[in-house]
Amino acid sequence: MPSVTTLAMLMLAALLAGFMDAVVGGGGLITIPALILGLPAGTPLTTVLGTNKVLASCGASFAAAQFLRARVLRWQDLVAPVACSMAGAGGGVALAYFLQGRFEAYVRPGMLGLMVAMVVFTVLKPDAGTLHAPRFGLHHQRLLAALISALLGFYDGFFGPGTGSILIFLFVAVLGFDFLRASALSKSVNWASNVTAMVIFLWQGSWIPAVALAMALANGAGGYLGARTALAKGSGWVRVVFIGVVTALILRLAWQVWQSH
């Protein structure tokens, strides 16, 4: 169990991550490094991931509920993505246990390249995500949303950081959603993968209850505030925050990759 000061810092990180996650995703890139630093040395990565999934599930639940209450999307558009995200997350967690200790070094460089591409695309296409202009018919749109959700659900169960940001980007770039609707859909999908992964990690005993529950309260408050702010400010504001947050995450990841070499 960490000290009171360390726990307070972890809760602050969870609050900020919940707010950011509700708007543009990427909260795990705050909470997972914070947990690695705050928990005793040698804590298994699956325990870190399991603890993180408890608080992430809480924040995602509050945020998704706000978007659902506002009826940003119809519930019929959420069923297939949510189901596919759950299925993908289950497979991802299984792979995380199988490869424990053998994959961490390769994930950050891949994420760094992907996030650079996301920012470049968003900056070079200023109209992307400002208008809701779906590129496909309803059937194909739901099929593609389900496929994206399954793939990112798998990644979220396997490792997780950046899932929300990548989901928003793909829903904007591939499906033609505006940022607000992409954020709403990503929250439901991310909620599904978080809860599925959390159940498996808890079943395996891979979590630290006192830390997870304290951070979950803070993350839930952040998720509630973030979703309310996104709904009030609209797609243009979400786009600006998206570029700023992903740029900051790129700098952080680049520093971590440089340090590891």
MIKEKOL-727620 format. One line per 2 residues: number of its first residue (from 1); their letters; for each residue x, y, z of C-alpha. Coordinates in nm, 2 decimals. Layout:
<pts>
NUM> A> X,Y,Z  ...
</pts>
This chain:
<pts>
1> MP> 0.00,0.00,0.00  0.15,0.34,-0.10
3> SV> 0.19,0.63,0.14  -0.09,0.89,0.18
5> TT> 0.11,1.14,-0.03  0.16,0.89,-0.31
7> LA> -0.20,0.79,-0.30  -0.31,1.15,-0.32
9> ML> -0.08,1.20,-0.63  -0.23,0.89,-0.79
11> ML> -0.58,1.02,-0.73  -0.49,1.35,-0.89
13> AA> -0.35,1.17,-1.19  -0.67,0.96,-1.21
15> LL> -0.89,1.28,-1.20  -0.70,1.45,-1.48
17> AG> -0.69,1.12,-1.68  -1.07,1.08,-1.64
19> FM> -1.14,1.43,-1.77  -0.90,1.39,-2.07
21> DA> -1.03,1.04,-2.14  -1.39,1.15,-2.16
23> VV> -1.30,1.42,-2.41  -1.03,1.28,-2.64
25> GG> -0.90,0.96,-2.48  -0.55,0.88,-2.37
27> GG> -0.61,0.87,-2.00  -0.42,0.54,-1.96
29> LI> -0.10,0.72,-2.08  -0.13,0.92,-1.75
31> TI> -0.25,0.66,-1.51  -0.04,0.36,-1.61
33> PA> 0.30,0.54,-1.58  0.17,0.69,-1.25
35> LI> 0.09,0.35,-1.12  0.42,0.21,-1.23
37> LG> 0.60,0.49,-1.04  0.37,0.48,-0.74
39> LP> 0.34,0.11,-0.68  0.63,-0.10,-0.52
41> AG> 0.91,-0.20,-0.76  0.86,-0.53,-0.92
43> TP> 0.48,-0.51,-0.92  0.37,-0.74,-1.22
45> LT> 0.25,-0.55,-1.52  -0.08,-0.74,-1.52
47> TV> -0.14,-0.61,-1.16  -0.08,-0.26,-1.29
49> LG> -0.31,-0.31,-1.58  -0.58,-0.47,-1.36
51> TN> -0.57,-0.19,-1.11  -0.59,0.06,-1.40
53> KV> -0.89,-0.11,-1.55  -1.09,-0.07,-1.23
55> LA> -1.05,0.31,-1.23  -1.08,0.34,-1.61
57> SC> -1.41,0.15,-1.60  -1.54,0.39,-1.34
59> GA> -1.45,0.70,-1.55  -1.57,0.55,-1.87
61> SF> -1.90,0.46,-1.71  -1.97,0.82,-1.59
63> AA> -1.86,0.96,-1.93  -2.06,0.71,-2.14
65> AQ> -2.37,0.77,-1.93  -2.35,1.15,-2.00
67> FL> -2.33,1.09,-2.37  -2.61,0.84,-2.36
69> RA> -2.83,1.08,-2.17  -2.76,1.35,-2.42
71> RV> -2.86,1.11,-2.70  -2.56,1.21,-2.91
73> LR> -2.60,0.86,-3.09  -2.89,0.62,-3.11
75> WQ> -2.85,0.31,-2.89  -2.90,0.09,-3.19
77> DL> -2.57,0.22,-3.33  -2.39,0.11,-3.01
79> VA> -2.49,-0.25,-2.98  -2.26,-0.41,-3.23
81> PV> -1.95,-0.20,-3.15  -2.00,-0.26,-2.77
83> AC> -2.03,-0.64,-2.82  -1.73,-0.66,-3.05
85> SM> -1.52,-0.45,-2.81  -1.60,-0.69,-2.53
87> AG> -1.50,-0.99,-2.74  -1.18,-0.83,-2.85
89> AG> -1.09,-0.73,-2.50  -1.12,-1.08,-2.37
91> GG> -0.87,-1.20,-2.63  -0.64,-0.92,-2.56
93> VA> -0.62,-0.99,-2.18  -0.55,-1.36,-2.26
95> LA> -0.26,-1.25,-2.48  -0.13,-1.01,-2.21
97> YF> -0.10,-1.29,-1.96  0.06,-1.52,-2.22
99> LQ> 0.32,-1.26,-2.32  0.38,-1.10,-1.98
101> GR> 0.72,-0.94,-1.96  0.79,-0.99,-2.33
103> FE> 0.60,-0.73,-2.52  0.63,-0.39,-2.34
105> AY> 0.94,-0.27,-2.51  0.78,-0.29,-2.86
107> VR> 0.44,-0.12,-2.78  0.56,0.24,-2.72
109> PG> 0.75,0.29,-3.04  0.45,0.16,-3.24
111> ML> 0.22,0.39,-3.06  0.45,0.69,-3.11
113> GL> 0.44,0.64,-3.49  0.07,0.60,-3.49
115> MV> 0.00,0.91,-3.29  0.23,1.13,-3.51
117> AM> 0.03,1.01,-3.81  -0.30,1.10,-3.63
119> VV> -0.19,1.46,-3.55  -0.05,1.51,-3.90
121> FT> -0.38,1.39,-4.06  -0.59,1.61,-3.83
123> VL> -0.39,1.92,-3.88  -0.37,1.88,-4.26
125> KP> -0.74,1.82,-4.28  -0.89,2.11,-4.08
127> DA> -1.25,2.01,-4.18  -1.21,1.65,-4.05
129> GT> -1.43,1.60,-3.75  -1.59,1.95,-3.76
131> LH> -1.90,1.83,-3.96  -2.09,1.50,-3.92
133> AP> -2.08,1.35,-4.27  -2.09,0.97,-4.26
135> RF> -1.91,0.82,-4.56  -2.11,0.50,-4.58
137> GL> -2.46,0.36,-4.56  -2.59,0.26,-4.22
139> HH> -2.52,-0.11,-4.27  -2.16,-0.06,-4.38
141> QR> -2.11,0.21,-4.11  -2.22,-0.03,-3.84
143> LL> -2.00,-0.31,-3.98  -1.69,-0.09,-3.99
145> AA> -1.76,0.05,-3.64  -1.79,-0.31,-3.51
147> LI> -1.46,-0.41,-3.68  -1.27,-0.10,-3.54
149> SA> -1.42,-0.17,-3.20  -1.31,-0.54,-3.20
151> LL> -0.95,-0.45,-3.30  -0.92,-0.16,-3.05
153> GF> -1.10,-0.37,-2.78  -0.83,-0.63,-2.84
155> YD> -0.55,-0.37,-2.80  -0.72,-0.23,-2.49
157> GF> -0.73,-0.57,-2.32  -0.37,-0.64,-2.43
159> FG> -0.22,-0.31,-2.31  -0.46,-0.02,-2.34
161> PG> -0.30,0.33,-2.33  -0.42,0.56,-2.61
163> TG> -0.72,0.34,-2.70  -0.97,0.63,-2.67
165> SI> -0.77,0.87,-2.88  -0.72,0.61,-3.15
167> LI> -1.09,0.52,-3.15  -1.19,0.88,-3.19
169> FL> -0.94,0.93,-3.48  -1.06,0.62,-3.66
171> FV> -1.43,0.71,-3.62  -1.35,1.06,-3.77
173> AV> -1.11,0.95,-4.04  -1.28,0.63,-4.15
175> LG> -1.65,0.68,-4.08  -1.67,1.06,-4.13
177> FD> -1.81,1.13,-3.78  -1.76,1.47,-3.62
179> FL> -1.55,1.48,-3.31  -1.84,1.49,-3.06
181> RA> -2.01,1.18,-3.20  -1.68,1.01,-3.24
183> SA> -1.61,1.08,-2.87  -1.95,0.95,-2.77
185> LS> -1.91,0.63,-2.96  -1.55,0.58,-2.84
187> KS> -1.66,0.61,-2.48  -1.92,0.34,-2.51
189> VN> -1.67,0.11,-2.69  -1.40,0.19,-2.44
191> WA> -1.63,0.13,-2.15  -1.71,-0.22,-2.29
193> SN> -1.34,-0.31,-2.33  -1.25,-0.17,-1.99
195> VT> -1.52,-0.36,-1.80  -1.45,-0.68,-1.98
197> AM> -1.08,-0.66,-1.91  -1.15,-0.55,-1.55
199> VI> -1.36,-0.86,-1.48  -1.09,-1.09,-1.61
201> FL> -0.81,-0.92,-1.42  -1.01,-0.92,-1.10
203> WQ> -1.10,-1.28,-1.15  -0.72,-1.35,-1.17
205> GS> -0.65,-1.14,-0.86  -0.44,-0.89,-1.06
207> WI> -0.53,-0.57,-0.88  -0.46,-0.37,-0.56
209> PA> -0.81,-0.29,-0.42  -0.74,0.01,-0.20
211> VA> -0.55,0.19,-0.47  -0.79,0.09,-0.75
213> LA> -1.10,0.21,-0.56  -0.95,0.54,-0.44
215> MA> -0.84,0.62,-0.80  -1.17,0.50,-0.94
217> LA> -1.36,0.77,-0.74  -1.13,1.04,-0.88
219> NG> -1.14,0.90,-1.23  -1.52,0.89,-1.22
221> AG> -1.54,1.25,-1.12  -1.30,1.35,-1.40
223> GY> -1.50,1.15,-1.66  -1.83,1.31,-1.55
225> LG> -1.67,1.66,-1.58  -1.50,1.59,-1.91
227> AR> -1.81,1.46,-2.08  -2.02,1.75,-1.96
229> TA> -1.76,1.99,-2.09  -1.74,1.82,-2.43
231> LA> -2.12,1.83,-2.47  -2.12,2.20,-2.38
233> KG> -1.83,2.31,-2.60  -1.90,2.09,-2.91
235> SG> -1.69,1.94,-3.19  -1.46,2.24,-3.26
237> WV> -1.34,2.25,-2.90  -1.29,1.87,-2.89
239> RV> -1.08,1.89,-3.21  -0.85,2.15,-3.05
241> VF> -0.81,1.95,-2.73  -0.75,1.63,-2.94
243> IG> -0.46,1.79,-3.12  -0.31,1.94,-2.80
245> VV> -0.34,1.62,-2.60  -0.21,1.38,-2.86
247> TA> 0.08,1.62,-2.93  0.16,1.61,-2.55
249> LI> 0.13,1.23,-2.55  0.37,1.21,-2.85
251> LR> 0.63,1.42,-2.66  0.59,1.20,-2.35
253> LA> 0.62,0.87,-2.55  0.92,1.00,-2.74
255> WQ> 1.09,1.08,-2.41  1.01,0.73,-2.28
257> VW> 1.14,0.56,-2.59  1.46,0.77,-2.59
259> QS> 1.52,0.69,-2.22  1.47,0.32,-2.28
261> H> 1.75,0.33,-2.55
</pts>
